[in-house]
Amino acid sequence: MTNRQVSARCAIAGGGPAGIMLGFLLARAGLPVIVLETHADFLRDFRGDTIHPSTLEIMHELGLLDEFLKLPHQEVDHLTVQVGDEKIPFADLSHLPTRCRFLALMPQRDFLNFIAQQGKHYPGFDLRMRAKVTDLIEEGGHIAGLRTATPEGYLEVRANLVVGADGRNSTVRERAGLKIDEIGAPMDVLWFGISREPNDPEEIMGRFDRGRIFIMINRGDRWQCGVVIAKGSLEQIHRRGLEAFRNTVAMLAPFLGNRTGELKEWDDIKLLTVRVDRLPRWHRPGLLCIGDAAHAMSPVGGVGINLAIQDAVAAANLLAEPILENRLKEDHLHQVQRRRERAARVTQWMQVQVQNRVITRVLGTGGTITAPRILRLFGRYPFLRRIPARLIGMGWRPEHVTASVLRPHRP
């Protein structure tokens, strides 16, 4: 094992949506950037596979939308909720003030690979796979780089700015000693895939019924399914046995009944441990956290990937010129937090309301449930469906790529 040292203007820990997008945007603005990703590829079990209209708008601003939409994907402009046996239209994205008035469903690995390929057009973009960040380099209270473990040996990365985009279990924020405010979540999610047949429904659907919540996402040739469970109940579910779990799936989605046998063992079912937390302070001198490293989101609404990408765009807009001009100060990092913190807090507040007022109550009941009156209003008055559509599709304070990133460095 050898020890090596490289340098860049910015070193980014994490090759997820926030890290890859920020690395691409900064390289496009003319900065040497190193993105460090722990894994050998972007293939993960049941990562968020939704690309929101606000993200598609960013792709348009970058001149990449047409090429991006050539990738295999599904387009969804309506969302439906099922309570018991009653289906209620909930969100209508077809009226959004964006070029793409739909959610694009595609494997997150395809999105990340696409951005990584675009990054290769710029000489400053350096993506290192199988590079696990292990520690920070601190000099006189200033973060000056990262230490990583790679198959070739240990790599020391010196940088003017270190960005922690390494998710809800962030090594960067832990090594930086940043305080975390735990908000909590009452549930976890069991994710799995089941094949899809031509006569199956088309839409994304969430079902609330008799102490259970079930999510189905149309992935073309398969369903991405999620069973929401009370936090800490996995062992109890395992004790009941896999056949009991298959029967639960068949009860919640009867048309899948003849396919639940595709779940052959518990390894076919992946646990997503839900966390909701945030950093009161996203930065230290020389260091900034964004995405889930700064504010871990609940899966409610599927908006975590959108928040992460919006953080990356805001960071690129605000930091590219100060880094290029060697005048980066901690106040610039605070500007990123100040711009994005309200969006994260408002979104988490809404997620917690859903967790406490809906999810906890549903998981705690064993009897038949009926749709609340307010939800029925969405079915009765179509214009109301534009409200959740805007919150899900665009989020709070959507970002746009500024001229400092767009103008100077097209390939």
TORNU-908373 format. One record per residue (C-alpha): residue number from 1; residue in one letter; x, y, z. Coordinates in steps of 0.1 Angstrom, whole numbers, always signed. Example, Ala and Ser with C-alpha at 12.3 -4.5 7.8 and 13.67 -1.06 7.14 Angstrom:
// residues 2
+-----+------+-------+-------+-------+
!  nr ! rest !     X !     Y !     Z !
+-----+------+-------+-------+-------+
!   1 !    A !  +123 !   -45 !   +78 !
!   2 !    S !  +137 !   -11 !   +71 !
+-----+------+-------+-------+-------+
***
This chain:
// residues 411
+-----+------+-------+-------+-------+
!  nr ! rest !     X !     Y !     Z !
+-----+------+-------+-------+-------+
!   1 !    M !    +0 !    +0 !    +0 !
!   2 !    T !   +14 !   +34 !   -10 !
!   3 !    N !    +6 !   +69 !    +2 !
!   4 !    R !    -1 !   +95 !   -24 !
!   5 !    Q !   -11 !  +131 !   -25 !
!   6 !    V !   -32 !  +151 !   -50 !
!   7 !    S !   -47 !  +185 !   -49 !
!   8 !    A !   -78 !  +202 !   -63 !
!   9 !    R !   -97 !  +234 !   -57 !
!  10 !    C !  -126 !  +214 !   -43 !
!  11 !    A !  -128 !  +179 !   -29 !
!  12 !    I !  -163 !  +163 !   -27 !
!  13 !    A !  -170 !  +133 !    -5 !
!  14 !    G !  -198 !  +112 !   -20 !
!  15 !    G !  -209 !  +104 !   -55 !
!  16 !    G !  -246 !  +106 !   -50 !
!  17 !    P !  -269 !  +132 !   -66 !
!  18 !    A !  -256 !  +162 !   -46 !
!  19 !    G !  -219 !  +153 !   -50 !
!  20 !    I !  -220 !  +144 !   -87 !
!  21 !    M !  -241 !  +174 !   -96 !
!  22 !    L !  -219 !  +198 !   -76 !
!  23 !    G !  -187 !  +183 !   -91 !
!  24 !    F !  -200 !  +186 !  -126 !
!  25 !    L !  -212 !  +222 !  -121 !
!  26 !    L !  -179 !  +234 !  -106 !
!  27 !    A !  -159 !  +217 !  -133 !
!  28 !    R !  -181 !  +234 !  -159 !
!  29 !    A !  -173 !  +267 !  -142 !
!  30 !    G !  -136 !  +260 !  -147 !
!  31 !    L !  -126 !  +245 !  -113 !
!  32 !    P !  -104 !  +214 !  -107 !
!  33 !    V !  -127 !  +191 !   -87 !
!  34 !    I !  -122 !  +157 !   -72 !
!  35 !    V !  -153 !  +136 !   -64 !
!  36 !    L !  -147 !  +106 !   -41 !
!  37 !    E !  -171 !   +77 !   -42 !
!  38 !    T !  -168 !   +47 !   -19 !
!  39 !    H !  -183 !   +21 !   -42 !
!  40 !    A !  -171 !    +7 !   -75 !
!  41 !    D !  -203 !   +18 !   -93 !
!  42 !    F !  -236 !   +36 !   -88 !
!  43 !    L !  -257 !    +5 !   -86 !
!  44 !    R !  -276 !    +5 !   -52 !
!  45 !    D !  -307 !   -14 !   -41 !
!  46 !    F !  -337 !    +9 !   -44 !
!  47 !    R !  -321 !   +43 !   -43 !
!  48 !    G !  -345 !   +71 !   -50 !
!  49 !    D !  -355 !   +68 !   -87 !
!  50 !    T !  -375 !   +99 !   -92 !
!  51 !    I !  -362 !  +129 !  -112 !
!  52 !    H !  -384 !  +159 !  -104 !
!  53 !    P !  -396 !  +186 !  -127 !
!  54 !    S !  -374 !  +211 !  -110 !
!  55 !    T !  -344 !  +189 !  -117 !
!  56 !    L !  -355 !  +185 !  -153 !
!  57 !    E !  -356 !  +223 !  -155 !
!  58 !    I !  -320 !  +224 !  -144 !
!  59 !    M !  -311 !  +199 !  -171 !
!  60 !    H !  -328 !  +221 !  -196 !
!  61 !    E !  -308 !  +252 !  -184 !
!  62 !    L !  -276 !  +231 !  -188 !
!  63 !    G !  -286 !  +222 !  -224 !
!  64 !    L !  -288 !  +185 !  -215 !
!  65 !    L !  -325 !  +178 !  -213 !
!  66 !    D !  -331 !  +163 !  -247 !
!  67 !    E !  -301 !  +140 !  -244 !
!  68 !    F !  -311 !  +130 !  -209 !
!  69 !    L !  -346 !  +121 !  -218 !
!  70 !    K !  -333 !   +97 !  -244 !
!  71 !    L !  -324 !   +74 !  -215 !
!  72 !    P !  -351 !   +48 !  -207 !
!  73 !    H !  -376 !   +62 !  -182 !
!  74 !    Q !  -413 !   +65 !  -174 !
!  75 !    E !  -432 !   +98 !  -172 !
!  76 !    V !  -458 !  +102 !  -145 !
!  77 !    D !  -479 !  +134 !  -142 !
!  78 !    H !  -506 !  +122 !  -118 !
!  79 !    L !  -503 !  +106 !   -83 !
!  80 !    T !  -530 !   +85 !   -67 !
!  81 !    V !  -536 !   +75 !   -30 !
!  82 !    Q !  -556 !   +44 !   -20 !
!  83 !    V !  -572 !   +43 !   +14 !
!  84 !    G !  -587 !    +9 !   +20 !
!  85 !    D !  -605 !    +1 !   -13 !
!  86 !    E !  -610 !   +38 !   -23 !
!  87 !    K !  -587 !   +54 !   -49 !
!  88 !    I !  -583 !   +91 !   -47 !
!  89 !    P !  -564 !  +113 !   -72 !
!  90 !    F !  -540 !  +133 !   -51 !
!  91 !    A !  -515 !  +153 !   -73 !
!  92 !    D !  -516 !  +167 !  -108 !
!  93 !    L !  -483 !  +178 !  -121 !
!  94 !    S !  -496 !  +187 !  -156 !
!  95 !    H !  -501 !  +224 !  -146 !
!  96 !    L !  -466 !  +230 !  -132 !
!  97 !    P !  -448 !  +261 !  -146 !
!  98 !    T !  -419 !  +240 !  -159 !
!  99 !    R !  -410 !  +225 !  -193 !
! 100 !    C !  -414 !  +190 !  -181 !
! 101 !    R !  -447 !  +186 !  -162 !
! 102 !    F !  -440 !  +151 !  -149 !
! 103 !    L !  -418 !  +130 !  -127 !
! 104 !    A !  -392 !  +110 !  -147 !
! 105 !    L !  -387 !   +76 !  -132 !
! 106 !    M !  -353 !   +60 !  -140 !
! 107 !    P !  -327 !   +41 !  -120 !
! 108 !    Q !  -306 !   +66 !  -100 !
! 109 !    R !  -275 !   +49 !  -114 !
! 110 !    D !  -285 !   +60 !  -149 !
! 111 !    F !  -289 !   +96 !  -137 !
! 112 !    L !  -255 !   +96 !  -119 !
! 113 !    N !  -238 !   +79 !  -148 !
! 114 !    F !  -252 !  +105 !  -172 !
! 115 !    I !  -239 !  +134 !  -151 !
! 116 !    A !  -205 !  +117 !  -146 !
! 117 !    Q !  -202 !  +113 !  -184 !
! 118 !    Q !  -210 !  +149 !  -190 !
! 119 !    G !  -184 !  +158 !  -164 !
! 120 !    K !  -158 !  +141 !  -185 !
! 121 !    H !  -161 !  +169 !  -211 !
! 122 !    Y !  -144 !  +192 !  -186 !
! 123 !    P !  -107 !  +188 !  -178 !
! 124 !    G !  -112 !  +197 !  -141 !
! 125 !    F !  -137 !  +169 !  -134 !
! 126 !    D !  -120 !  +140 !  -116 !
! 127 !    L !  -143 !  +112 !  -103 !
! 128 !    R !  -125 !   +86 !   -82 !
! 129 !    M !  -145 !   +54 !   -75 !
! 130 !    R !  -136 !   +30 !   -47 !
! 131 !    A !  -122 !   +59 !   -28 !
! 132 !    K !  -135 !   +58 !    +8 !
! 133 !    V !  -131 !   +89 !   +28 !
! 134 !    T !  -117 !   +81 !   +62 !
! 135 !    D !  -107 !  +114 !   +78 !
! 136 !    L !  -103 !  +151 !   +74 !
! 137 !    I !   -71 !  +171 !   +72 !
! 138 !    E !   -72 !  +199 !   +96 !
! 139 !    E !   -46 !  +227 !  +100 !
! 140 !    G !   -50 !  +255 !  +125 !
! 141 !    G !   -88 !  +250 !  +127 !
! 142 !    H !   -92 !  +250 !   +90 !
! 143 !    I !  -102 !  +219 !   +70 !
! 144 !    A !   -75 !  +216 !   +43 !
! 145 !    G !   -84 !  +182 !   +27 !
! 146 !    L !   -94 !  +146 !   +30 !
! 147 !    R !   -78 !  +113 !   +36 !
! 148 !    T !   -91 !   +83 !   +16 !
! 149 !    A !   -85 !   +46 !   +13 !
! 150 !    T !   -83 !   +33 !   -23 !
! 151 !    P !   -73 !    -1 !   -38 !
! 152 !    E !   -39 !   +14 !   -47 !
! 153 !    G !   -32 !   +27 !   -12 !
! 154 !    Y !   -40 !   +57 !    +9 !
! 155 !    L !   -47 !   +90 !    -9 !
! 156 !    E !   -44 !  +124 !    +6 !
! 157 !    V !   -65 !  +151 !   -12 !
! 158 !    R !   -56 !  +187 !    -5 !
! 159 !    A !   -83 !  +212 !   -14 !
! 160 !    N !   -94 !  +248 !    -8 !
! 161 !    L !  -129 !  +235 !    +0 !
! 162 !    V !  -141 !  +201 !   +12 !
! 163 !    V !  -177 !  +193 !    +7 !
! 164 !    G !  -195 !  +165 !   +26 !
! 165 !    A !  -221 !  +151 !    +3 !
! 166 !    D !  -218 !  +116 !   +17 !
! 167 !    G !  -253 !  +110 !   +29 !
! 168 !    R !  -271 !  +105 !   +61 !
! 169 !    N !  -243 !   +85 !   +76 !
! 170 !    S !  -217 !  +111 !   +66 !
! 171 !    T !  -181 !  +104 !   +77 !
! 172 !    V !  -173 !  +141 !   +69 !
! 173 !    R !  -198 !  +156 !   +93 !
! 174 !    E !  -189 !  +131 !  +120 !
! 175 !    R !  -151 !  +138 !  +116 !
! 176 !    A !  -158 !  +175 !  +115 !
! 177 !    G !  -176 !  +172 !  +149 !
! 178 !    L !  -207 !  +190 !  +136 !
! 179 !    K !  -237 !  +188 !  +159 !
! 180 !    I !  -267 !  +169 !  +147 !
! 181 !    D !  -303 !  +177 !  +157 !
! 182 !    E !  -323 !  +144 !  +156 !
! 183 !    I !  -359 !  +149 !  +146 !
! 184 !    G !  -368 !  +112 !  +144 !
! 185 !    A !  -391 !   +90 !  +123 !
! 186 !    P !  -417 !   +64 !  +134 !
! 187 !    M !  -411 !   +40 !  +105 !
! 188 !    D !  -387 !   +21 !   +83 !
! 189 !    V !  -393 !    +8 !   +48 !
! 190 !    L !  -389 !   -27 !   +33 !
! 191 !    W !  -381 !   -23 !    -4 !
! 192 !    F !  -383 !   -51 !   -30 !
! 193 !    G !  -390 !   -56 !   -67 !
! 194 !    I !  -417 !   -77 !   -84 !
! 195 !    S !  -422 !   -81 !  -121 !
! 196 !    R !  -448 !   -60 !  -139 !
! 197 !    E !  -473 !   -73 !  -165 !
! 198 !    P !  -490 !   -54 !  -194 !
! 199 !    N !  -524 !   -53 !  -177 !
! 200 !    D !  -511 !   -39 !  -144 !
! 201 !    P !  -521 !    -3 !  -135 !
! 202 !    E !  -498 !   +24 !  -148 !
! 203 !    E !  -497 !   +50 !  -120 !
! 204 !    I !  -475 !   +54 !   -89 !
! 205 !    M !  -497 !   +45 !   -60 !
! 206 !    G !  -496 !   +46 !   -22 !
! 207 !    R !  -521 !   +25 !    -2 !
! 208 !    F !  -531 !   +30 !   +34 !
! 209 !    D !  -550 !    +0 !   +49 !
! 210 !    R !  -554 !   -18 !   +83 !
! 211 !    G !  -521 !    -9 !  +100 !
! 212 !    R !  -501 !   -11 !   +67 !
! 213 !    I !  -488 !   +14 !   +41 !
! 214 !    F !  -478 !    +1 !    +7 !
! 215 !    I !  -460 !   +20 !   -21 !
! 216 !    M !  -458 !   +10 !   -57 !
! 217 !    I !  -436 !   +27 !   -84 !
! 218 !    N !  -439 !   +17 !  -120 !
! 219 !    R !  -404 !    +9 !  -133 !
! 220 !    G !  -414 !    -3 !  -167 !
! 221 !    D !  -408 !   -41 !  -165 !
! 222 !    R !  -411 !   -43 !  -127 !
! 223 !    W !  -427 !   -27 !   -97 !
! 224 !    Q !  -405 !   -11 !   -71 !
! 225 !    C !  -425 !   -18 !   -39 !
! 226 !    G !  -422 !    -6 !    -4 !
! 227 !    V !  -439 !   -18 !   +28 !
! 228 !    V !  -438 !    +9 !   +55 !
! 229 !    I !  -432 !    -7 !   +89 !
! 230 !    A !  -431 !    +6 !  +124 !
! 231 !    K !  -395 !   +14 !  +134 !
! 232 !    G !  -380 !   -15 !  +153 !
! 233 !    S !  -405 !   -41 !  +141 !
! 234 !    L !  -383 !   -59 !  +115 !
! 235 !    E !  -375 !   -88 !  +139 !
! 236 !    Q !  -411 !   -94 !  +146 !
! 237 !    I !  -419 !   -95 !  +108 !
! 238 !    H !  -391 !  -120 !  +103 !
! 239 !    R !  -405 !  -142 !  +130 !
! 240 !    R !  -438 !  -143 !  +113 !
! 241 !    G !  -421 !  -157 !   +82 !
! 242 !    L !  -416 !  -149 !   +46 !
! 243 !    E !  -449 !  -165 !   +36 !
! 244 !    A !  -468 !  -142 !   +59 !
! 245 !    F !  -450 !  -112 !   +43 !
! 246 !    R !  -459 !  -125 !    +8 !
! 247 !    N !  -496 !  -128 !   +19 !
! 248 !    T !  -495 !   -92 !   +32 !
! 249 !    V !  -482 !   -80 !    -2 !
! 250 !    A !  -509 !  -100 !   -20 !
! 251 !    M !  -536 !   -85 !    +2 !
! 252 !    L !  -524 !   -49 !    -4 !
! 253 !    A !  -520 !   -54 !   -42 !
! 254 !    P !  -542 !   -84 !   -52 !
! 255 !    F !  -531 !   -83 !   -88 !
! 256 !    L !  -496 !   -92 !   -76 !
! 257 !    G !  -508 !  -123 !   -58 !
! 258 !    N !  -495 !  -148 !   -84 !
! 259 !    R !  -460 !  -131 !   -84 !
! 260 !    T !  -452 !  -128 !   -47 !
! 261 !    G !  -433 !  -160 !   -50 !
! 262 !    E !  -406 !  -140 !   -67 !
! 263 !    L !  -396 !  -130 !   -32 !
! 264 !    K !  -377 !  -162 !   -25 !
! 265 !    E !  -357 !  -152 !    +6 !
! 266 !    W !  -353 !  -123 !   +29 !
! 267 !    D !  -323 !  -111 !   +10 !
! 268 !    D !  -347 !  -101 !   -18 !
! 269 !    I !  -361 !   -75 !    +6 !
! 270 !    K !  -340 !   -45 !   +16 !
! 271 !    L !  -344 !   -24 !   +47 !
! 272 !    L !  -343 !   +13 !   +44 !
! 273 !    T !  -337 !   +28 !   +79 !
! 274 !    V !  -355 !   +61 !   +79 !
! 275 !    R !  -338 !   +90 !   +96 !
! 276 !    V !  -348 !  +126 !   +98 !
! 277 !    D !  -322 !  +150 !  +112 !
! 278 !    R !  -303 !  +182 !  +103 !
! 279 !    L !  -272 !  +202 !  +112 !
! 280 !    P !  -278 !  +235 !  +129 !
! 281 !    R !  -245 !  +246 !  +113 !
! 282 !    W !  -236 !  +232 !   +79 !
! 283 !    H !  -200 !  +245 !   +77 !
! 284 !    R !  -167 !  +250 !   +93 !
! 285 !    P !  -137 !  +270 !   +78 !
! 286 !    G !  -129 !  +251 !   +46 !
! 287 !    L !  -158 !  +226 !   +49 !
! 288 !    L !  -195 !  +225 !   +38 !
! 289 !    C !  -221 !  +198 !   +41 !
! 290 !    I !  -250 !  +195 !   +17 !
! 291 !    G !  -278 !  +171 !    +8 !
! 292 !    D !  -285 !  +143 !   +34 !
! 293 !    A !  -252 !  +150 !   +51 !
! 294 !    A !  -268 !  +184 !   +61 !
! 295 !    H !  -304 !  +174 !   +64 !
! 296 !    A !  -315 !  +137 !   +62 !
! 297 !    M !  -350 !  +136 !   +47 !
! 298 !    S !  -379 !  +112 !   +53 !
! 299 !    P !  -390 !   +93 !   +22 !
! 300 !    V !  -424 !  +110 !   +25 !
! 301 !    G !  -430 !  +127 !    -9 !
! 302 !    G !  -398 !  +112 !   -23 !
! 303 !    V !  -382 !  +147 !   -23 !
! 304 !    G !  -348 !  +139 !    -8 !
! 305 !    I !  -330 !  +137 !   -42 !
! 306 !    N !  -346 !  +169 !   -53 !
! 307 !    L !  -334 !  +188 !   -21 !
! 308 !    A !  -299 !  +174 !   -26 !
! 309 !    I !  -297 !  +185 !   -62 !
! 310 !    Q !  -310 !  +220 !   -53 !
! 311 !    D !  -284 !  +223 !   -26 !
! 312 !    A !  -257 !  +214 !   -52 !
! 313 !    V !  -269 !  +240 !   -77 !
! 314 !    A !  -271 !  +267 !   -50 !
! 315 !    A !  -236 !  +258 !   -38 !
! 316 !    A !  -222 !  +260 !   -73 !
! 317 !    N !  -239 !  +293 !   -80 !
! 318 !    L !  -226 !  +309 !   -48 !
! 319 !    L !  -191 !  +294 !   -45 !
! 320 !    A !  -177 !  +290 !   -80 !
! 321 !    E !  -165 !  +326 !   -84 !
! 322 !    P !  -150 !  +329 !   -49 !
! 323 !    I !  -131 !  +297 !   -53 !
! 324 !    L !  -119 !  +307 !   -88 !
! 325 !    E !  -108 !  +341 !   -75 !
! 326 !    N !   -91 !  +326 !   -43 !
! 327 !    R !  -113 !  +347 !   -20 !
! 328 !    L !  -134 !  +319 !    -5 !
! 329 !    K !  -143 !  +326 !   +31 !
! 330 !    E !  -166 !  +309 !   +56 !
! 331 !    D !  -192 !  +336 !   +51 !
! 332 !    H !  -196 !  +322 !   +15 !
! 333 !    L !  -203 !  +288 !   +30 !
! 334 !    H !  -229 !  +303 !   +53 !
! 335 !    Q !  -246 !  +320 !   +24 !
! 336 !    V !  -253 !  +285 !   +10 !
! 337 !    Q !  -268 !  +274 !   +43 !
! 338 !    R !  -288 !  +306 !   +45 !
! 339 !    R !  -302 !  +301 !   +10 !
! 340 !    R !  -311 !  +264 !   +14 !
! 341 !    E !  -318 !  +259 !   +51 !
! 342 !    R !  -354 !  +272 !   +50 !
! 343 !    A !  -363 !  +248 !   +22 !
! 344 !    A !  -349 !  +219 !   +42 !
! 345 !    R !  -367 !  +229 !   +74 !
! 346 !    V !  -400 !  +236 !   +57 !
! 347 !    T !  -399 !  +202 !   +39 !
! 348 !    Q !  -389 !  +183 !   +70 !
! 349 !    W !  -417 !  +201 !   +90 !
! 350 !    M !  -443 !  +189 !   +64 !
! 351 !    Q !  -428 !  +154 !   +64 !
! 352 !    V !  -430 !  +152 !  +102 !
! 353 !    Q !  -467 !  +163 !  +101 !
! 354 !    V !  -474 !  +135 !   +77 !
! 355 !    Q !  -454 !  +111 !   +99 !
! 356 !    N !  -472 !  +120 !  +131 !
! 357 !    R !  -507 !  +127 !  +118 !
! 358 !    V !  -510 !  +100 !   +92 !
! 359 !    I !  -483 !   +73 !   +92 !
! 360 !    T !  -482 !   +67 !  +130 !
! 361 !    R !  -519 !   +65 !  +132 !
! 362 !    V !  -522 !   +41 !  +102 !
! 363 !    L !  -495 !   +18 !  +115 !
! 364 !    G !  -511 !   +18 !  +149 !
! 365 !    T !  -545 !    +6 !  +138 !
! 366 !    G !  -557 !   -29 !  +131 !
! 367 !    G !  -591 !   -20 !  +119 !
! 368 !    T !  -605 !    -7 !   +86 !
! 369 !    I !  -596 !   +29 !   +79 !
! 370 !    T !  -614 !   +54 !   +57 !
! 371 !    A !  -601 !   +84 !   +38 !
! 372 !    P !  -601 !  +116 !   +59 !
! 373 !    R !  -624 !  +144 !   +47 !
! 374 !    I !  -595 !  +166 !   +36 !
! 375 !    L !  -581 !  +139 !   +13 !
! 376 !    R !  -615 !  +134 !    -3 !
! 377 !    L !  -615 !  +171 !   -13 !
! 378 !    F !  -586 !  +164 !   -36 !
! 379 !    G !  -608 !  +138 !   -54 !
! 380 !    R !  -637 !  +162 !   -56 !
! 381 !    Y !  -619 !  +194 !   -66 !
! 382 !    P !  -592 !  +189 !   -93 !
! 383 !    F !  -576 !  +223 !   -88 !
! 384 !    L !  -565 !  +213 !   -53 !
! 385 !    R !  -543 !  +186 !   -67 !
! 386 !    R !  -520 !  +214 !   -80 !
! 387 !    I !  -509 !  +221 !   -44 !
! 388 !    P !  -492 !  +188 !   -36 !
! 389 !    A !  -480 !  +186 !   -72 !
! 390 !    R !  -460 !  +219 !   -67 !
! 391 !    L !  -446 !  +208 !   -33 !
! 392 !    I !  -435 !  +174 !   -47 !
! 393 !    G !  -425 !  +185 !   -82 !
! 394 !    M !  -407 !  +217 !   -75 !
! 395 !    G !  -402 !  +220 !   -38 !
! 396 !    W !  -396 !  +251 !   -17 !
! 397 !    R !  -375 !  +277 !   -35 !
! 398 !    P !  -363 !  +258 !   -66 !
! 399 !    E !  -329 !  +268 !   -78 !
! 400 !    H !  -317 !  +278 !  -113 !
! 401 !    V !  -282 !  +276 !  -127 !
! 402 !    T !  -266 !  +311 !  -129 !
! 403 !    A !  -245 !  +327 !  -156 !
! 404 !    S !  -213 !  +322 !  -135 !
! 405 !    V !  -217 !  +284 !  -140 !
! 406 !    L !  -234 !  +285 !  -174 !
! 407 !    R !  -214 !  +310 !  -194 !
! 408 !    P !  -177 !  +306 !  -194 !
! 409 !    H !  -168 !  +269 !  -200 !
! 410 !    R !  -189 !  +250 !  -225 !
! 411 !    P !  -171 !  +220 !  -240 !
+-----+------+-------+-------+-------+
***
